Amino acid sequence: MNFLNNFSIKSRTYALVSLSVVVAITLSLVSYSGFSIIQTQLNELIKANTIERDTYRAILEEKNYLLNSNGSVTNHKNANQAFINAGNSIDNIHKTLALLDETKNTMTGIVAKLKESIAEYDAYYKRGVYLLTELDIERKNLQESGDIITFEIQKYVEAKREDVAKELSKVTMQKINTGSNIWQYTYVLRADEKRYLFNPDEVIYAQFTKDYAFMMQELKHLKAISNQEFEHERITAFYDAALKYEGAMFRWVEYNKEHVSLILPKTRELGEIVIAKTLEIAQNNLHKIEEKSENVLRILAVVTFMAIVFGLIFGSMISRSISSIILHFQTGLLNFFSYLDRHKNSSSQIEIKSKDEIALLSQVVNEHIIKIEEVMEKKLAQLKEKDEQMLKQSRLAQMGEMISMIAHQWRQPLSAIAATAADIEIKLFQRRLFDLEDAKGRDAMEAYTMESLHKINTFVHYLSKTIDDFRNFFKSDKHKSVFKLEDLINKTLNLSAHLIRTNDIVVVKNYDNTLYELCNYDSEITQVFLNIIKNSIDAIMEKQIEKPRIYITIKKNRVGNQSVSIEDNAGGIDESIIFKVFDPYFSTKDKNGTGLGLYMSKIIIHEHCNGVLSVYNGEAGACFIVEFLPDTGCSDAV
């Protein structure tokens, strides 16, 4: 992978982008090819569904034609429209089949069979329409012929009735009776005709034939007894109409038999064949779509996998070559930043072995690192010197305050010592108060002397302890010591006892006596506590609090570290400036504030004593918290 370092990051980025584009194009081509195949099969499926739909439509229009051309209510307008619609559907089927032929698919045999069935269905359907048309014509012929025979026999009978009015002979009565029978049977035949037209049945047709034969027999008898010219004319007209009526009825029956027994079953059979073949085409298309979809998915999965593997290999090579350079650059910068944060004594330069843009950038950065390091060394030396000066200033300021407090604290014991010495002097001049020759007098004198010396010794011890605390406070800690925070707080309160007492401040203590000892720099921590307590006293004096309180709590916090919180009831610090209280030379006091106490306290706790100093406004006033992190070792403790 080192050969990639000879190329710039720009070139490697272009290579990575080009690789992504190639992979995307490959996937797109495979997807497009697969989708094209599936789309072709879908188009064939749509064509098959179109054939099926048009077939159902043609069959529906056929039923509509039958209903309107041969039903109880004849509507030739609707029948003709149904015939046209059925023809359009069949034409659409032919067009769709032609489109299927153009695709040259694997179902050529099924399509050919389907075309034959459609053509045969079309022929039978048109034959059925022709027969229905002829049936309608014969129905009209039956109607007309029936009307004629009824009319002719009616005229004959009416003529005979006129003869009855003239003369009533036996022959005339026979003619009237025979004519009446024929007339009656014309109505019977018409009834048989209607019944058969509405319900073509062999029994009804047999009854029609029987009634027709009887009527014709009666007609022959009537013809035999008729002897007048007009009678022969009427009988001849009736006979011709009867023969025409019989022929129309015969043809209607034959046409209907062909339509019912051949055409309708055949069209139904062919329609079912067309639908079955169409469904077969659709099913085959569905199977092919599923198979080709699976093939496309398999190919797509393989191509995708290969593209991903290929892309991951080359992409990882390119990205690792870039990331390794960036990592070296980042490591160099982090080393430099660690140096800036004083975690390291010296910084290291960025080492980049490639010949790309970052290598050029690292050269520029290395040059500036050297310059910045030189400047930083000078600045750090200046800051260190400045901090030492500020620490000295802070200690001198505190020394002045401490001397003032010691002077106040020494005034009372020195006065007591002076008073005791004066009293001893008086007693020595007044020896007569004690009878030294008497044992009791000597004992009383000795007891008084011992009591006075004990008082003087107590005051001297107090003065000595005060000066020791003062000396320990200002000594420079070089070694850690083991102590309890409770003892350190009490020592601090002893140093500031005069200010606490003179301002009537009540110190409320809340100590956890079960805490373990700490190993740290006690004098520096005492200086921090004294700074915080002195600031609380100053705030109480400045705001003239009526019932001044200072609350001191020593406990373990929620993470197990020992902490000391010191809170007063002076109202707190303005929220707009509370974040500045640890800045150098920043003071909230109107006068006599150096602005170094809290700044130096934070430096002592954070940098020397492995702790954290923070502040917030509590319910009554400002609360300072000093938290001590776990000991890092006490090998140098004394």
BASEFI-232733 format. One record per residue (C-alpha): y, x negated, z negated; residue in three letters. Coordinates in steps of 0.5 Angstrom, whole numbers, plus 2048, in hexadecimal, padded with zeros to 3 digits. Example, Ala and Ser with C-alpha at 12.3 -4.5 7.8 and 13.67 -1.06 7.14 Angstrom:
# residues 2
7F77E77F0ALA7FE7E57F2SER
END
This chain:
# residues 638
800800800MET8047FA800ASN8067FA807PHE80A801806LEU80F7FC802ASN8117F9808ASN81480080APHE81A803808SER81A80A803ILE81D80D809LYS81880C80ESER81380D809ARG816814807THR81681580FTYR80F81480FALA80D818809LEU81181E80CVAL80E81D813SER80781D810LEU80982480DSER80B826814VAL805824817VAL801828812VAL80582E812ALA80582E81AILE7FD82D81ATHR7FC833815LEU801837819SER7FD83681FLEU7F683781CVAL7F983D819SER7FC840820TYR7F683F823SER7F284281EGLY7F784881EPHE7F7848826SER7EF849826ILE7F084F820ILE7F5852824GLN7F185282ATHR7EC856827GLN7F185A823LEU7F385C82AASN7EC85E82CGLU7EB862826LEU7F2866827ILE7EF86782ELYS7E986A82CALA7EC86E827ASN7F187182CTHR7EA873830ILE7E787682AGLU7EE87A829ARG7EF87C830ASP7E787E830THR7E888382ATYR7EF88582EARG7EB887834ALA7E688B830ILE7EB88F82CLEU7EE891833GLU7E8893836GLU7E6897830LYS7EE89A830ASN7EC89B838TYR7E689F836LEU7E98A3831LEU7EF8A5835ASN7EB8A683CSER7E58AA839ASN7E68AD833GLY7E88B3830SER7EF8B2832VAL7F08AF839THR7F68AB839ASN7F68A7840HIS7FD8A383FLYS7FA8A0838ASN7F389F83CALA7F789B842ASN7FB89783DGLN7F5895839ALA7F1893840PHE7F788F841ILE7F888B83AASN7F088A83BALA7F1887842GLY7F788283FASN7F2880839SER7ED87E83EILE7F287B842ASP7F487783CASN7ED87583BILE7EC872842HIS7F286E841LYS7F086B83ATHR7E986983DLEU7EC866843ALA7F086283ELEU7EA86083ALEU7E785E841ASP7ED859842GLU7EB85683BTHR7E485483DLYS7E1854836ASN7DA854834THR7D985B834MET7D985C83CTHR7D386083CGLY7D5865836ILE7DC86683AVAL7D8867841ALA7D486C83DLYS7DA87083ALEU7DD870841LYS7D7874844GLU7D787883ESER7DE87A83FILE7DD87B846ALA7D7880846GLU7DB883840TYR7E1884844ASP7DD88784AALA7D988C845TYR7DF88E842TYR7E3890849LYS7DC89384BARG7DD897845GLY7E4899846VAL7E289B84DTYR7DD8A084ALEU7E18A3845LEU7E68A484BTHR7E18A784FGLU7DE8AB849LEU7E58AE848ASP7E68B0850ILE7DF8B384FGLU7E18B7849ARG7E78B984DLYS7E28BC852ASN7DE8BF84DLEU7E48C384BGLN7E78C5851GLU7E08C7854SER7DE8CB84EGLY7E58CE84EASP7E38D0856ILE7DC8D3854ILE7DF8D784ETHR7E58D9853PHE7E08DB859GLU7DB8DF854ILE7E18E2851GLN7E48E5858LYS7DD8E785ATYR7DC8EB853VAL7E38EE854GLU7E28F085BALA7DB8F3859LYS7DF8F7853ARG7E48FA859GLU7DE8FC85CASP7DB900856VAL7E1904856ALA7E090685DLYS7D890785DGLU7D3905858LEU7CD90385BSER7C6900858LYS7C88FA85DVAL7CF8F985ATHR7CC8F9853MET7C88F4855GLN7CD8F0858LYS7D28F1852ILE7CC8EF84DASN7CA8E9851THR7D18E7852GLY7D38E884ASER7CD8E3849ASN7CF8DE84DILE7D68DF84ATRP7D48DE843GLN7D08D8845TYR7D68D5848THR7D98D5841TYR7D28D283EVAL7D28CD843LEU7D98CB841ARG7D78CB83AALA7D18C683BASP7D68C283FGLU7DB8C183ALYS7D68C0835ARG7D38BA839TYR7D98B783BLEU7DB8B7833PHE7D48B5831ASN7D08B2837PRO7C98B4835ASP7C28B5839GLU7C18BC835VAL7C88BF837ILE7C78BC83ETYR7C08C083FALA7C38C683CGLN7C88C5842PHE7C38C4847THR7BF8CB845LYS7C58CF845ASP7C88CC84BTYR7C18CE84EALA7C18D584CPHE7C88D684EMET7C68D4855MET7C08D8855GLN7C48DE853GLU7C98DC859LEU7C38DC85ELYS7C18E385CHIS7C88E585CLEU7C98E2863LYS7C28E6865ALA7C58ED863ILE7CC8EC866SER7CD8EF86DASN7D58EF86EGLN7D98E9871GLU7DE8E886BPHE7D88E7867GLU7D48E286BHIS7DB8DE86BGLU7DC8DE863ARG7D58DD862ILE7D58D7867THR7DB8D4864ALA7D88D585DPHE7D28D1860TYR7D68CB863ASP7DA8CB85CALA7D48CB858ALA7D08C585CLEU7D78C185BLYS7D78C3854TYR7CF8C1853GLU7D18BA857GLY7D78B9853ALA7D38BA84DMET7CD8B584FPHE7D28B0851ARG7D58B084ATRP7CE8B0847VAL7CC8AA84BGLU7D38A684ATYR7D38A7843ASN7CB8A5842LYS7CD89F846GLU7D389E841HIS7D089F83BVAL7C989C83CSER7CB896840LEU7D3894840ILE7D4895839LEU7CE892836PRO7CF88C83BLYS7D788B839THR7D588B832ARG7D0886833GLU7D4882837LEU7DA882832GLY7D688082DGLU7D387A831ILE7DB878832VAL7DC87982BILE7D6875829ALA7D786F82ELYS7DF86F82CTHR7DD86E825LEU7D8869827GLU7DD86582AILE7E2866824ALA7DC86481FGLN7DA85E824ASN7E285C824ASN7E285D81CLEU7DC85881CHIS7DF853820LYS7E685381DILE7E2852816GLU7DE84C819GLU7E484981DLYS7E884A816SER7E3846812GLU7E2841818ASN7EA840818VAL7EA840810LEU7E583B810ARG7E8836815ILE7EF838812LEU7EC83580BALA7E982F80EVAL7EF82D812VAL7F382F80BTHR7EF82B807PHE7EF82580CMET7F782680DALA7F7826805ILE7F3820804VAL7F681C809PHE7FD81E807GLY7FB81C800LEU7F9815801ILE7FE813806PHE804817802GLY8018147FBSER80180D7FEMET80980E801ILE80B8127FASER80780C7F6ARG80B8077FASER81280A7F9ILE81080C7F1SER80E8057F0SER8148037F2ILE8188087EEILE8148077E8LEU8167FF7E8HIS81D8017E9PHE81D8067E4GLN8198017DFTHR81F7FC7E0GLY8248017DFLEU8218047D8LEU8207FC7D6ASN8287FC7D7PHE8298027D4PHE8258007CESER8297FA7CETYR8307FE7CELEU82D8027C8ASP82C7FC7C4ARG8247FD7C4HIS8237F67C8LYS8267EF7C7ASN8277EE7CESER8267F27D5SER8217F17DASER8237F17E2GLN8207F67E7ILE81A7F37EBGLU8197F67F1ILE8147F37F7LYS8157F77FCSER81A7F7802LYS81D7FE802ASP8248017FFGLU8228017F8ILE8217F97F9ALA8287F97FBLEU82A7FD7F6LEU8267F97F0SER82A7F37F2GLN8317F67F1VAL82E7F97EBVAL82C7F27E8ASN8327EF7EAGLU8367F47E6HIS8317F47E0ILE8337ED7DFILE83A7EE7DFLYS8397F47DAILE8357F07D6GLU83A7EA7D5GLU83F7F07D4VAL83B7F37CFMET8397ED7CBGLU8417EC7CALYS8427F37C8LYS83C7F37C3LEU83F7ED7C0ALA8467F07BFGLN8437F77BDLEU83F7F37B8LYS8457EF7B5GLU8497F67B5LYS8437F97B1ASP8437F47ACGLU84A7F47ABGLN84A7FC7AAMET8457FB7A5LEU8497F67A1LYS84F7FB7A2GLN84A80079FSER8487FC79AARG84E7FA798LEU851801797ALA84B803793GLN84C7FD78FMET8537FF78DGLY85180678CGLU84B803787MET8507FF783ILE854805782SER84E809780MET84C80377BILE852802778ALA85380A776HIS84B809774GLN84D803770TRP85380676CARG84F80A768GLN84A805765PRO84F800765LEU853804760SER84D80675CALA84B7FF75BILE8537FD759ALA853803754ALA84C801751THR84E7F9751ALA8557FC74DALA851800749ASP84C7FA747ILE8537F6746GLU8557FB741ILE84F7FB73DLYS84F7F473CLEU8567F4739PHE8547FA735GLN84D7F7732ARG84F7FA72CARG84C80172FLEU8457FD72EPHE8437FA728ASP83F7F472BLEU83D7F2724GLU8397F8724ASP8337F9728ALA83580072ALYS83C7FD72CGLY8397F8730ARG8347FC734ASP83A801735ALA83E7FB738MET8387F973CGLU83680073FALA83E801741TYR83E7FA744THR8377FC748MET83A80274BGLU8407FF74DSER83D7FA751LEU8387FF754HIS83E803756LYS8417FD759ILE83A7FA75CASN839801760THR840801763PHE83F7FA765VAL8387FC768HIS83C80276CTYR8417FD76ELEU83C7F8771SER8387FE774LYS83E800778THR8407F977AILE8387F877CASP8397FE780ASP83F7FC783PHE83C7F5785ARG8367F8788ASN83A7FD78CPHE83D7F7790PHE8387F2790LYS8357F1797SER82E7F4798ASP8297EF79BLYS8237F2799HIS8207F9798LYS81F7FC791SER81A80178EVAL81E80778BPHE81E80E78ALYS82481278DLEU825816786GLU82780F783ASP82B80D789LEU82F814789ILE830813781ASN83380C782LYS83880F787THR83A814782LEU83B80F77DASN84080B781LEU844811783SER84381577CALA84B81477AHIS84D818781LEU84881D77FILE84A81E778ARG85181E779THR85182377EASN84C82877AASP847827780ILE84082A77EVAL83A826782VAL83482B783VAL82E827784LYS827829787ASN822824787TYR81B824789ASP81881F784ASN81281F787THR81481A78DLEU81281378ETYR81680D78EGLU81A80B794LEU81A803797CYS82180279AASN8287FF799TYR82A802792ASP8317FF792SER833802799GLU830809798ILE834809791THR83A807795GLN83980D79AVAL838812794PHE83E810791LEU842811797ASN83F818798ILE84181A791ILE848816791LYS84981B797ASN847821794SER84B81F78EILE85181E792ASP850825796ALA85082878FILE85682578CMET85A826793GLU85882E793LYS85982F78CGLN85283278BILE852836784GLU84B835783LYS84982F786PRO84182E787ARG83D82878BILE83682A78CTYR83182578DILE82A82678FTHR824821790ILE81E824794LYS819823799LYS81B8267A0ASN81682A7A4ARG8148247A8VAL8128217A1GLY81881C7A1ASN81C81B79AGLN82381D79BSER82A81E797VAL82F823798SER836823795ILE83A829796GLU84182B793ASP844832792ASN84B82F795ALA84A83479BGLY84782F7A0GLY84A82C7A7ILE84D82F7ACASP8488307B2GLU84C82E7B7SER84C8277B4ILE8468267B0ILE8428237B6PHE84881D7B5LYS84781B7AEVAL8428157AFPHE8478127B4ASP84B80C7B2PRO85280D7B0TYR8518147B0PHE8538187A9SER85481F7A6THR85981C7A1LYS86081D7A1ASP86181679ELYS85E81079CASN8588117A1GLY85580B7A4THR85080F7A9GLY84B80A7A7LEU84780C7A2GLY8438117A5LEU84280D7ACTYR8408077A8MET83B80C7A4SER83880E7AALYS8378077ADILE8348057A6ILE82F80B7A6ILE82D80B7AEHIS82D8037AFGLU82B8007A8HIS8278057A4CYS8238097A9ASN8268107A8GLY82A8157ABVAL8318187A8LEU83381F7AASER8398247A8VAL83982B7A9TYR83E8317A5ASN83A8347A0GLY83B83B79CGLU840838797ALA84283179BGLY84082B79FALA83982979ECYS8378227A0PHE8308207A0ILE82C8197A0VAL8258197A2GLU8218137A2PHE81B8127A7LEU81580F7A5PRO8158087A2ASP8138037A7THR8117FE7A2GLY8137FB79CCYS8107F479CSER8177F179BASP8197F5795ALA81B7F278EVAL
END
